[in-house]
């Protein structure tokens, strides 16, 4: 199934996409969040669809698309999880997963405008497969247990300010990862039964020009390993978001210019949907993100 949240910022309507039509989940779900995912919400939706009890969302095509999950309690990210991206970053592939955090308020809709941070000269794009956690995940016995803790997958853009990340970081990356709007997510949360998550094409474009073109099969640490590994060091809660790294083809490589006001970035992951962000100057009126 494909879950979505439609409507104005802060007033999104939970919905499910079936055969090109959005159906309103508000009679059976307050939101697409940790409570919904951990309390049998997905199965309730399946039953409602079988019963034909869900009404279509009126005017769905004209509604803003929000992030397909409400604000998570944590956004945990894996760095340099593709060997070619590590190389273009000037690093050797890691022996163990590199972990950094983004603040939950970076999570915004897939097509929301994004501000270039004040004093930024190196805002960068990163198409990434995102994992949404479905139930509390701690000390898993093996990677094989991970799939039982995964609610689904999303397209995510791990936007980064490289100067903040590298030059003024103090040794940590998150300073360059947490500007408002720096995690466009969606359009859909797709359940694992609908995708071959370890063999998905990932692509990005800037102003219509191709940038990244890879597949999740190229990950150094695959999805199941990542969730198991994280569970040895922290507890993931239902609704949390895990970003699994980006392939080569970002501005950090030196092959492309960084993003500037007026640029348009598009990213897409096979089966998970496409995003489009226009970048605006931070001196413009600030958008109030969800």
C-alpha positions in Angstrom: 0.0 0.0 0.0 0.9 3.6 -0.5 0.1 6.0 2.3 0.1 9.8 2.0 -0.8 12.9 3.9 -2.6 15.6 1.8 -3.4 19.2 2.6 -2.1 22.4 4.1 0.9 22.4 6.4 -0.2 21.3 9.9 -3.6 20.1 8.7 -2.7 17.1 6.5 -5.3 14.4 5.9 -4.2 10.8 6.1 -4.9 8.9 2.9 -4.1 5.7 1.0 -3.5 5.6 -2.7 -5.1 2.8 -4.7 -5.2 2.5 -8.5 -4.5 6.2 -8.8 -7.2 7.4 -6.4 -6.7 8.7 -2.8 -9.0 7.5 -0.1 -9.7 9.3 3.1 -8.3 7.5 6.2 -9.5 10.0 8.8 -12.5 7.8 10.0 -10.0 5.1 11.1 -6.7 7.0 11.5 -5.8 10.3 13.3 -2.6 10.5 11.3 0.1 8.4 9.6 2.4 8.3 12.7 4.0 5.9 15.2 0.7 5.1 16.9 -0.9 4.2 13.6 1.9 2.0 12.5 2.4 0.2 15.8 -1.3 -0.4 16.6 -2.3 -2.4 13.5 -3.2 0.6 11.4 -2.0 -0.9 8.2 -4.2 -4.0 8.6 -7.2 -1.8 9.5 -6.8 0.0 6.3 -6.6 -3.3 4.4 -9.8 -4.4 6.0 -11.5 -1.1 5.2 -10.5 -1.3 1.6 -11.8 -4.9 1.3 -15.1 -3.7 2.8 -15.2 -0.7 0.5 -15.9 1.6 3.4 -13.4 4.4 2.6 -14.5 7.5 0.7 -12.3 9.2 -2.0 -10.5 12.4 -1.0 -12.4 15.3 -2.7 -10.1 17.3 -5.0 -7.0 15.3 -4.2 -5.2 16.4 -7.3 -5.3 20.0 -6.2 -4.0 19.4 -2.6 -0.5 19.9 -1.4 1.3 16.6 -0.7 2.8 16.6 2.8 5.5 14.3 4.2 3.8 10.8 4.3 4.7 10.4 8.0 3.9 12.9 10.8 7.0 14.3 12.5 9.1 11.4 13.7 10.8 11.3 17.1 14.2 10.8 15.4 15.8 11.0 12.0 18.9 8.7 11.9 21.2 8.8 8.9 23.9 6.6 7.5 26.8 8.4 5.9 28.9 7.3 2.9 26.9 4.1 2.3 27.8 3.9 -1.4 31.5 3.3 -2.3 31.5 5.7 -5.2 30.1 8.5 -3.1 32.7 7.9 -0.4 35.4 8.2 -3.1 34.0 11.5 -4.5 33.9 12.8 -0.9 37.6 12.0 -0.7 37.2 9.1 1.8 37.7 5.4 1.8 34.5 3.2 2.2 33.7 2.8 5.9 34.2 -0.4 7.7 31.2 0.2 9.9 28.2 2.4 9.4 28.7 6.1 9.9 25.8 7.6 11.8 24.6 11.2 12.1 21.3 12.8 13.1 18.9 15.3 11.5 16.4 17.1 13.6 12.8 15.9 13.1 11.6 19.4 12.1 13.7 19.1 8.9 11.0 16.6 7.6 8.7 18.5 5.1 6.6 17.7 2.0 8.3 16.4 -1.1 7.4 19.4 -3.2 7.7 22.2 -0.6 10.0 25.1 -1.4 13.3 25.0 0.5 15.3 28.0 1.7 19.0 28.2 1.0 20.3 28.8 4.6 21.7 32.3 5.4 25.5 32.5 4.7 25.3 29.2 2.7 27.5 28.8 -0.4 27.5 25.0 -0.6 23.9 23.6 -0.3 23.8 20.1 -1.8 21.3 17.4 -2.8 21.3 13.7 -1.9 18.7 11.3 -3.0 18.2 8.5 -0.4 16.1 5.5 0.4 14.3 6.2 3.7 13.2 3.5 6.1 10.1 4.1 8.3 10.1 2.1 11.5 6.9 0.2 12.4 7.6 -0.9 16.0 10.1 -0.4 18.7 13.4 -1.7 17.6 16.2 -2.5 20.1 18.9 -5.2 20.3 17.7 -7.3 17.3 19.3 -10.7 17.3 20.2 -10.6 13.6 19.6 -8.6 10.4 16.9 -11.1 9.4 14.7 -9.7 12.1 14.8 -6.2 10.7 12.0 -6.5 8.1 9.5 -7.3 10.9 10.3 -3.8 12.3 10.0 -1.9 9.0 6.7 -0.2 8.2 7.7 0.9 4.8 10.0 3.0 2.6 10.1 6.6 1.4 12.0 8.8 -1.1 14.1 11.4 0.8 16.4 14.2 0.0 19.1 14.5 2.6 19.9 18.1 1.8 23.3 19.3 3.2 25.3 22.5 3.6 28.8 21.2 3.0 30.6 24.2 4.5 28.6 23.9 7.7 29.1 20.1 7.6 32.8 20.1 7.1 34.5 23.4 7.8 32.7 24.7 10.8 31.4 21.4 12.1 33.7 20.8 15.1 34.0 17.2 13.9 30.3 16.4 13.6 28.1 16.5 10.5 24.7 17.5 11.8 25.4 21.3 11.7 25.2 21.0 8.0 22.2 18.8 7.9 19.5 20.5 10.0 18.5 23.7 8.3 14.7 24.1 8.0 13.3 22.0 5.2 16.4 20.0 4.7 14.6 16.6 4.6 11.9 16.6 1.9 10.1 13.2 2.3 7.6 11.3 0.2 5.3 11.5 -1.6 4.3 8.1 -0.3 5.1 5.6 2.5 5.2 2.3 0.6 4.8 -0.9 2.5 7.6 -3.5 2.0 5.4 -6.0 0.1 5.3 -3.5 -2.8 9.0 -3.0 -3.5 12.2 -4.9 -3.9 13.9 -2.5 -1.5 17.4 -3.8 -2.1 17.2 -3.3 -5.8 15.6 0.1 -6.4 16.8 2.8 -8.9 17.7 6.2 -7.4 18.0 9.3 -9.5 18.3 13.0 -9.2 18.3 16.1 -11.5 19.1 19.8 -11.1 17.4 22.2 -13.5 16.5 19.1 -15.6 20.1 17.9 -15.9 20.9 14.4 -14.6 23.0 14.1 -11.5 22.7 10.8 -9.7 21.8 7.4 -11.2 22.4 4.3 -9.1 20.6 1.5 -7.3 20.2 0.4 -3.7 21.9 -2.8 -4.7 25.1 -0.7 -4.5 24.8 0.0 -0.8 27.8 -1.0 1.3 25.5 -1.8 4.3 22.1 -3.1 3.1 18.8 -2.1 4.7 18.4 -5.1 6.9 22.0 -4.7 8.3 21.5 -1.0 8.9 18.4 -1.5 11.0 20.0 -4.4 13.0 23.2 -2.4 13.5 21.4 0.7 14.7 19.4 -1.4 17.2 22.6 -2.4 19.0 23.3 1.3 19.9 19.9 3.0 20.2 16.2 2.3 20.3 14.2 3.2 17.2 10.6 4.1 17.9 7.5 3.6 15.6 7.4 6.3 13.0 11.1 7.1 13.2 12.9 7.7 9.9 16.3 6.1 8.9 18.1 7.5 5.8 20.4 5.0 4.2 22.9 7.1 2.3 23.3 8.6 -1.1 25.1 7.5 -4.3 27.7 9.5 -6.3 26.7 12.6 -8.3 26.4 15.4 -5.7 28.0 18.8 -5.8 30.5 17.8 -3.2 32.2 15.8 -5.9 33.4 19.1 -7.6 31.7 18.1 -10.8 28.6 20.2 -10.4 27.7 23.6 -8.9 26.0 23.8 -5.6 22.4 24.8 -5.3 21.3 28.5 -5.5 18.1 30.4 -5.3 16.0 29.7 -8.4 17.3 26.2 -8.9 15.0 23.2 -9.1 16.0 19.8 -7.7 14.1 16.6 -8.6 14.7 13.2 -7.1 13.0 9.8 -7.7 13.2 6.3 -6.3 11.7 3.4 -8.3 8.3 2.6 -6.9 8.5 5.2 -4.1 7.7 8.4 -6.1 9.3 11.6 -7.3 9.9 15.0 -5.6 10.5 18.5 -6.9 11.9 21.4 -4.8 12.4 25.0 -5.8 15.2 26.6 -3.8 14.6 30.2 -2.5 16.7 32.7 -0.7 16.6 32.7 3.1 15.8 36.4 3.1 12.4 35.6 1.5 9.4 35.2 3.8 10.0 32.0 5.8 7.7 29.1 5.1 6.2 27.5 8.2 7.0 23.8 7.8 5.1 21.0 9.5 
